[in-house]
């Protein structure tokens, strides 16, 4: 059940991050205050009521799965880097929404293409890493291995640590 929540959250979140720039692009074609207000409501509703809760569910269920599955592999660390990039894009998306509906603002086509391609590549990287679980041979310092920090502190501490 938890894994289903995680996959559903990631799917909705990723789809929203990829599709929102297409709504921003419509800002230039909207004429009239009522149409602009309707577009603004749609964009904000999608971000606040759909994407943000999906991101929260995806990340919180993912954290729970880390502890349940004890995933400590280099591919997983790389996946977390890409998920952090998704979170950054999510934040930047919120900032775009705040600014986009000011008087005279538009969303250029080049920015739409860039945002959509970059977001799609990041989501694709997450999918490839999760589905292939590649063997990444790296020398991880002992301190970053499970239980490594405890061992490092015990070696440094003059007192016995239980």
C-alpha positions in Angstrom: 0.0 0.0 0.0 2.8 2.4 0.9 4.6 1.7 -2.3 1.4 2.3 -4.3 1.0 5.7 -2.6 4.6 6.5 -3.4 4.2 5.5 -7.1 0.9 7.4 -7.4 2.4 10.5 -5.7 5.5 10.5 -7.9 3.3 10.0 -11.0 1.0 12.9 -10.3 3.8 15.1 -9.2 6.0 14.4 -12.3 3.0 14.8 -14.7 2.1 18.1 -13.1 5.6 19.4 -13.3 5.9 18.5 -16.9 2.5 19.9 -17.9 2.3 23.1 -16.0 4.6 25.1 -18.4 2.0 24.5 -21.1 -0.6 26.3 -19.0 1.9 29.2 -18.5 2.3 29.5 -22.2 -1.5 30.2 -22.5 -1.0 33.5 -20.5 0.1 35.3 -23.7 -3.1 34.4 -25.6 -5.6 35.2 -22.8 -7.7 38.3 -23.4 -9.9 39.9 -20.8 -9.8 39.9 -17.0 -12.3 37.1 -16.5 -10.3 34.7 -18.8 -7.1 35.7 -17.1 -8.6 35.2 -13.7 -9.9 31.7 -14.7 -6.5 30.7 -16.0 -4.9 31.9 -12.9 -7.3 29.9 -10.8 -6.7 26.7 -12.8 -2.9 27.1 -12.5 -3.0 27.9 -8.8 -5.5 25.1 -8.1 -3.3 22.6 -9.9 -0.2 23.7 -8.0 -1.7 24.1 -4.5 -4.3 21.4 -4.5 -2.8 18.7 -6.7 0.9 19.0 -7.2 2.0 20.1 -3.8 0.0 17.3 -2.0 1.3 14.8 -4.5 4.9 15.9 -3.8 4.3 15.7 -0.1 2.9 12.1 -0.5 5.7 11.1 -2.8 8.5 12.4 -0.6 7.0 11.3 2.8 6.1 7.8 1.5 9.6 7.6 -0.1 11.2 8.4 3.3 9.1 5.7 5.0 10.1 3.2 2.3 13.8 4.0 2.8 13.4 2.9 6.4 11.2 -0.1 5.7 13.3 -1.4 2.8 16.7 -0.3 4.1 17.8 0.9 0.7 21.5 1.9 1.0 22.8 1.6 -2.6 24.7 4.1 -4.7 22.0 4.1 -7.4 19.5 5.2 -4.7 21.7 8.1 -3.7 21.8 9.2 -7.3 18.0 8.9 -7.5 17.7 11.1 -4.4 19.8 13.8 -6.2 17.3 13.8 -9.1 14.3 13.9 -6.7 15.9 16.9 -5.0 16.1 18.5 -8.5 12.4 17.8 -8.9 11.8 19.5 -5.5 13.8 22.5 -6.8 11.8 22.7 -10.0 8.6 22.5 -7.9 9.8 25.5 -5.8 10.7 27.4 -9.0 7.4 26.6 -10.5 5.7 28.2 -7.5 7.7 31.3 -8.0 6.8 31.5 -11.6 3.1 31.2 -10.8 3.4 34.1 -8.3 5.0 36.4 -11.0 3.3 35.2 -14.1 -0.1 36.8 -13.5 1.2 40.3 -12.9 0.3 42.9 -15.4 2.2 42.5 -18.7 3.9 39.3 -17.8 4.2 36.4 -20.4 5.9 33.0 -20.4 8.3 32.8 -23.5 8.2 29.8 -25.7 11.9 29.1 -25.2 11.4 28.9 -21.4 8.4 26.5 -22.0 10.6 24.3 -24.1 13.5 24.4 -21.7 11.4 23.8 -18.6 9.5 20.9 -20.2 12.7 19.2 -21.6 14.7 19.6 -18.4 11.9 18.4 -16.2 11.2 15.4 -18.5 14.9 14.4 -18.5 15.0 14.6 -14.7 11.8 12.5 -14.4 13.2 10.0 -17.0 16.5 9.8 -15.0 14.5 8.9 -11.8 12.5 6.2 -13.8 15.7 4.7 -15.3 17.5 4.5 -12.0 14.5 3.0 -10.2 13.7 0.5 -12.9 17.2 -0.6 -13.7 18.9 -0.3 -10.3 22.3 -0.1 -11.9 25.4 -1.3 -10.1 27.4 1.9 -9.5 30.9 1.0 -8.2 32.0 3.9 -6.0 34.3 4.0 -3.0 31.9 5.3 -0.3 33.8 6.5 2.7 33.1 4.4 5.8 31.5 7.4 7.5 28.7 7.5 4.9 27.9 3.8 5.1 25.1 2.6 7.4 26.4 2.8 11.0 29.5 4.5 9.8 28.9 7.8 11.6 28.5 5.9 14.9 31.7 4.1 14.4 33.5 7.3 13.5 32.2 9.0 16.7 33.2 6.0 18.8 36.7 6.1 17.4 37.0 9.9 18.2 35.3 9.9 21.6 37.4 9.3 24.7 34.2 8.1 26.5 32.3 4.8 25.9 29.3 5.3 23.7 26.5 2.8 24.3 
